[in-house]
Amino acid sequence: MAASFEDNSTGQPKDDALKSTAPARTEPEEDNDNDDDDSQEEDDDDEEEEEDDDEDEQPPLTRQARMQSDRAKMEALFRRLSTERVPVRVHDVLIKGNAKTKDSLIEAEVEALKTATTVQELLQAAGIANARLQRLEIFDSVNITLDSGPPELPGTANVVVEVVEAKNPLSGDFGIFSKPEARSWSLEGSVKLKNLFGYGDLWDGSLAYGWDQTSEISAGLSLPRFKGLMTPLMARISLLSQDWSKFSSYKERALGFSLGLLSSRNHDLSYNLSWRTLSDPSQISSRTVRRQLGHGLLSTLKYTFKVDRRNSPLRPTQGYAFVSTSQLGGLVPDYRSLRFLRQEFDLRYAFPLGLLNAALNFGISSGVVFPWGNGFLNRPSYLPERFFLGGNSSPVCTLGGPTSILGFKSRGLGPAEPRRQVGENSTTESADASSEMDFLGGDFAVTGFADLSFDIPLKVFRDAGIHGHAFACTGSLTSLTENSYREFSLTKFKESFRHSAGFGIIVPTKLFRMEVNYCYILKKHEHDRGKTGVQFSFSSPL
């Protein structure tokens, strides 16, 4: 940014100011003195005329001299800004370069500039406004220039906001991701159309196809500042299909609509309405799963509070993060409406060790879900809303609630129930008893981890961002509904924890993030799906 401000405190020319301070001359008493003075004045006038002629004949400043003069002025300005608060008032905000984008959208993002009262506040507000305009994702570049105001209004400044709109409003990306613990692959792609109507509107469509597990197609609209609203307006419709037959003997299909009501740096409030169907084509599901098959109406209000002060979401070396998510289900007065309360907490802390860029990360998360309404103590919680633990997703990168415990397969631990035996399966014993169980999830989940990350002492690895880590994970998953809370005790809760530890290497690339870990199961229960050995994980680099 460039800034130039005039500073003229006397209000008169410099020469006049100097003349006003010259000492007065006394009157002489003798005539010859007057004659001498007259001749002296004539000589002085001649000398002044000669000096003026010399000044007029001086050659113009060279380019290097002008640069040195400008540098000296800028240094003087910076010294003044660092030692005192310079008052200023914004006279006007000029917007240039927006052929399609509405002026009202840009003005709303730079509104804070008009309230600045000092140069320091104006510079800070200009930096924030620049970042907000960049986050709209509709401009290729944004430049905010601070210039002096009109000469007749001293102490004022004009702000010039110059934008370059995106040449190609259409963009897209795709990727292929793997979940080795679930033996599944997924193809994900999205297309975005930016600023179609000039309100910063972002239209997007996405498709995710997972071989043998999950498929989703959705479309959404986002308006950052529609008609003067202080919060972005977001709406999305989606069709989701998930196959949990290998883990819990049911398939889930949901047609849903979501509406973002409030979105800011730390707060997010949204409403979700969806029609869900649970089915069991194999007809071998356990008794608990069969009781929940059929249709259900999900109407929820979801609030998220998030604070993230870590220096990186992928490899944090210092800072902390906290997330709290609350859900209230059953807002529609319909007998098929699913009524439940769901609460999650997640706390992270990282601090550096000062050697090999090493850092120690700690994390603890918990969650609880409970039905509400008449007779809620005797009713089970809704199966898809329960907590399921396991999987090879990095606990350092996932922030939001209890999820993975390294070394255990996806949905590979917690309360389980035998599947129904049909035909020849009823007389044949399975080699793996856990494959004949339906994992039912839990109403109360707690997980924790400790992770030590460090650079590998080879320059080629450090330059590529490849680093190692050692970890330890623990977690518990229990049931509280259907009067199960009466059997809950601290002793049983302590015994329900599973533990794992290991080490590995992380390879980040522009296309994916690969993690190769050796996991050792320290403790597991009879039907848990956990195994000591090498495990691979691929995830998005973002």
N, C-alpha and C positions, 0 to 999 in steps of 0.2 A: 504494500500500500504506500501511496505517496501522500504526504501531508505538508501543506504550506500555510502558514498563518502570519499575518502582518501584526507588528507590535509597534505602535506609535503613541507613546504616553503623553507627549508634550502638545500635540495638536498643531504645531507650527514647524516650518522648515528648519533644518539644522543650522544653516547660516544665520537666520534671524535669531535663533536662540543664542548663538554665540555672540551676535552683535548686541543683544540686550544685556549681556553681562560685561561689556567693555567699560572701563572707567571713564568718567566724564572729564573733559578738558577745561581748565580754568582760563578766564579772559586775561590777556596781557594788558599792561598799563601804558606802554610806549608805542608810538606809531611805527618806528623802524621794526619793532618786533612783529607788528601786524604784517608789514611788507615781507619780512622773512618768512612768516607763517604762510602767507599767500603763495609765495614761490615754492615753499616746501609742499603745500597741498597740491600744486600743479604737478610737481615732480612725482608725488605719490599717485596722483590720478594717472599719469603716464605709465608708471610702473604697473598699476593694476590692470590698465588696458593691455599692456604687454603680456602680463600673466594670463589674462583671459584669452588672448590670442594664442599663447602657448598651449593652454588647456584645450582650446578648440582644435589645435593642430596635432594633439596626441593621437597616436594610432590606436585602433580598437584592440580590446583584449584578445589574446590568443585563446584557442580552445582549451589549452592546458590551464591557463590562468582562470578562465571561467569555471572549469571543473574544480580547481582549488578553492575558488570563492564559494561555489555552491556547497562543497564539502565542509568548509568552515561554517557556513550558515546552518547546515544540518547538524553538525556537531554541537553548535551553540544551542540549537533547538532541543536536541536530545539531553544535553546537560540541564537545561531548564526543566524539561519534563521529569527528569529523575530527582530534582531537588525541590520542586514546588508544584502545586496543583494549578494548572493553567485553565482559567474559566473560558468556556466557549458555549455557544448556542447554535443548534442546527437550524439553518435558515430554510433549506429545501433539500429534498431527496429526489434525484433525477435517475430515471430508469431507462436504460438503453439496451437494444439488441433483442427484445422480446417481440418477435413477430407473431407468435401464436399464444404464448402464455399471457394470461390476464394480469394487468397491473395490480389488481387487488390481492392476488396470491403473493406476489413479491413484496408488496407493501406490508402484508401481514407478517411476513418472516423478518422484516427489517424494522418493525415498529419500535423496538427498543432503542434504535439510533436517535429517535426524536426526543427522547427523555434524558439524554446525556447532558450533563452540566459542566463537565471538564474534558479536556483533551484526553486524559487517561481513560475516563469512562467511555469516551467515544471510540477510542482504539479497541478497547475490550469488547464493546458492543458490536463493532464492525467484524471482529474475528468470529464471534458467535453467530452473527447473521450469515457470514460466508459459509460456515459449517452447516447451518440449517438449509440454505439453498442447495448446497451440494448433496445433502441427504434426500432431497426430493427425487434425485436420479433422473432429472429431465434436462439437465444442462451439461454440456461438455466442459465448460469452464465458467467461473464466476470471479469477477474482479471488482472490488470495492475501493474507490479512491476518495480521499478526503481533500478538499480544496478550500481556499479562503472564500468567504462570502462576499457580497457586494461591497464596494469601497465606502458607500454611504452608511453601511451598517458594520461598524468595527466590532470585533469580538465574535463574529459569526462564521459559520462554515457550511459549505455545500457538500453533500454526500452523493457521489456518482456510482450507481450500481450498474455494471455492464455485464451482461450474460451472453453466452453463446449456446443457443438451443441445440439439442442433440440432432445430428444430421440424420441418423437412422433411428426412428422411434421404436423399431421392432428389434427385439433381442431374444435370445434363447440359449439354453444350455441343457446338457444331459450327462448322465454318468451311470456307471455300472458298479453296484456295491454287493459285497458278499457278507454273509453271516455263517461262517463255517460251523459254529456251534449248533445252528439250526439246519445246516446243510441246504441253504437256500441262497439264491441270487436275485437281485432286483435291478430292473432297468428304470431309471427315473429321468424325466425330462420336463422342461417348462418353457413356456413362451410368454413374453411380456410385450405389451403395447403401451407406450408411454405418452401421456399428455395429448390424448386424442381430442379433447374439447377445450384444452387450454387452462384447465383448473388443476393441473398437476395430477390428473387422474391416471391411475395405473391399473390396467386391465391385464390379468394373467390367467393362463390355463396350465394345468400340470397333469402329468400322467405318471403313475408309478405301477409297474407290473412286476410282481414277484413270482418267480417260478415256485409253485407248490405252497404258497403261503398268503401273500397280501397283494391286493390290487386296489388302486384308488385313482379316480378321475375327479378333478375339481376345477372350478372357475371362480375368480374373485375380482372384486373392485375395491380400490383404495383411493380415498380423497383426502389429501392432507389438511386443507383449509376450505371447506365447502360453505359458501354463503356466510362467512364470518365466524363459523364455529371454531372454538378454541382447541378442539380435540379432533384428531383424524377420524374419518368415517370409513369403516371397513365392513364389507359384506362378502360372504362366500357360500357357495353351494357345492356339495360333494356327494359322491357315491363311493362307499368303501366296502370292500369285501375282504375278509380275513379268514384264513383256514387254520384252526387250532386243533385239527383232528389228531395230529401226532402227540399233542401234549395233554389236551383236555376233552377230546372226542366231540367237538362241536365246531360249526362254521357260523360266522357272523357276517351279516350284511346290514348296512346302515345308509339311509338316505337322509342327509342332514343339511341344515342351514344355520349359519352363524353370523352374528352381528356384533361388531366391535362398538362398544358404548363409550369407553374411555381408554385412552392410550397416552402415556407420558413416559418420562424416563424411568420412574420407579413404580408406576401403577398401571394396571391393565384390568379392565372390566369388560366382559363379553357375555352374550346370551347365545345359547345353543339349543336348537330344536331338531330332533332327529327321530326317525322311525326305524327301529331295530328289529331284526329277525334272527333268532338263534335256531339252528337246525342240526340234525345228526343223521346224515345220509347212511352212515355205516350201521346205525342202530346197535351200537355196542357201548354207548355211553353209560357211565355209572348212574346210580339212582339220583344223586345230587344234581348232576348235569341235566338229566331228563326232566326234573321238576321245573327247570328254568327255560326249557325250550318253548319257542313260540314268539309272538309279537310283543313289543313294548314301546311305549312312547317316552322319549327322554327329553325333558325340558329343564335346563339347568342354567343357573347364573354363576359365573366363575370370576373370582377376583384373585389377582396375583400381585404381590408386593415383592420387588426385586431390587437388591443393592449389590452391585458387583464392582469392587475396587481392586480387582486383580490386574496385573500388568499384561496378562495374556489368558484367553480362555482355553488354549490348547496346552501350553506349558507354563503355568504360572510359577513365578519365582518369588513373588511377594504380594501381599494384599489379602483381602478377605472378600467373601461373598455370602449373601443370605437370600433365600427365597422362601416365601410363604404363599401357598395356594389353597384357596377355600372354594368349595363347590356346594351349592344347594340345589338338589334335584327334586322334581315334583311340583313345578309351579303351575301346571295346567290341571284344572279340575276334571280329571278323567280317571276312571278306574284302572286304565292301562298305564297311567303315568307312574313312572318309577320314582319313589321317594327315598332320598338318601342324603346324608351329610358326609362330605369327604374333606379331610384336612391333611396337608403335607407341609413339612419343614425340611430345609436343607441348609446346612452351614458349612462353609469351607474357610480354611486359613492356610496361607503359604508364607514361609519366610526363608530367606537365602542363608546359605552356610558359608559363602565366601571362598569356596575352593571348587575349581572345575565347573563353575556356574551351577553348582549343586543347590537344590532347594528341597525342603521337606513340606509336603502337603498333607493336611489332615482334613477329614470330612466325616460328618455324621448327619444322617437323615432319618426321618420317621414319617409315618403316615397312618391314618386311621379312617375307616369308612363304617358307617352305621345307618341302618334304615330308620325312618321316622314315621309317625302316624299311629293309629290305633293298633295295639298289639305288636309293636315293633320289636319287643324283646324276644318274641317267639318266631319272628320272620327272618329268613336268610337275607343277606346282602346280595345285591345284583352282581352276577358272576363277572361280566366284563369290567365292572368298576372296582373289583378287588385288586389287591396288590399281588404281583407275580415277580419273583426274584430269579436271578440267574442270567446267563449270557456273558459274552466276552467284550461288551462295550466298556471302554475305559471309564472308570469311576471319576477320574480327574476331569474329563471333558464333559461328562453328563451332569447337568445342574438342574434340579427341579424336584427331586424326591428320591425315595428308595428305588433302586433299579437293579444293578448288576452286582454279582459276586464272582470274581474271576475264578475259573476252574469248574464252575457248574454250568450246565447247559441251560438254554433259555427255558423258562418255566420248569426248572429242574429241581426244585426243592419246595418244602412246605407241606401243608395238609394234602393228602391224597386218598383216593378211594378206588377199589378194584372195579374194572370195567365188567360189563355184562358179557358172559361167555355164550357164544352162539355156535351151534353146529359142532364141527370137529374141534374148535378151539376150546370147548368145555372139557374135553378129555385129554388135551395136550398141554403139558407144562412148558411154559416159556423159559428159554435159557436166561433171559433178562427179566426179572420180576418187575422192574420199574416200567418196562414197556407195556405192561398190562394194567397200569394204573392211570387214573385221571388226576392230574394235579389241579386242585380246586382254588388255589390262591388263598389269601388270608385277609382278615379285617384289620390287623395291626402288624405293621412292618417296621423294622429298625435295621439300618445298615451303617457300617463305618469302615473307614480305610485309612491307611497311612502309605504314602508313596514318596520315595526318595529318587529324584531325577538328577542326572549328572552328565556332563559332556564326556565323550570318549576321547582320550588324549591322543588323537590323530587329527591333523589339520584337515585332511580331506573329509572326515566325518563332521567336524565342527562347521566347516563351510557349508555343508549340505544340510545342516540341522539335525543330523542323525545323532541320537543320544540314547543312553541306557537308563534303566530304572529298576528299582526293587520295591516290592509292595507287600502288603498284608491286608486281607479283607475279612470281614465278619458280618453276619446278618442273621435275623430271626424273622419268622413269619408264623403267626398264630391266628386262630379263629376266635371271635368274640360273640357272634350272633347265634341265634337259636339256643339261648341260655348257656352257651359255651363260656361266657364270662364268669359263671359261677365256679368253674373249674380252674380259673386262672390264678396262678400264684407266682411269686418271685422265683421260687426254686424251679418250677417248670419253665418259666420264662428264660432263666439262665441256661437250662439244659437244652433249650430249643435253638441255641445259636450254632451256626456252622462257621468254620474258619478255613481260610486258604492263604497261601503265601507263595512268593516266587520272584522271578526277575525276568527281564526281557530287553528288547531293543525296539526303538520306535523310528520309523523311516517316514518323514513327511515329504510329500511331493505336491505339485500343483493340481494333480488329478485326484489323488486319494491320500489317505493316511494309513500306513500299514503298521501293525503292532504284532510282534512275535514274542510270545511269553512262554516260559516254562512255569507251570502251575503245580503246586503240591497241595493236595487236600489234607488239611490237618484234622478236620472233624466233619463227618456227615452222618445222616440218619439212614435207616434201612433202605427206603425207597428213593432216596435222592439220586439224581443223575449228575454225578460229579466224578471226574477222572483225573488222576495225576498224569502229566505229560505236556507236550508242546501244543500250543494253540495259536491260531492265526486270527487276526481281525482286520477288516478293511472298513474304513469309514470316510465320510466327507472331510476334505481338508479345512472347511470353514467351521 
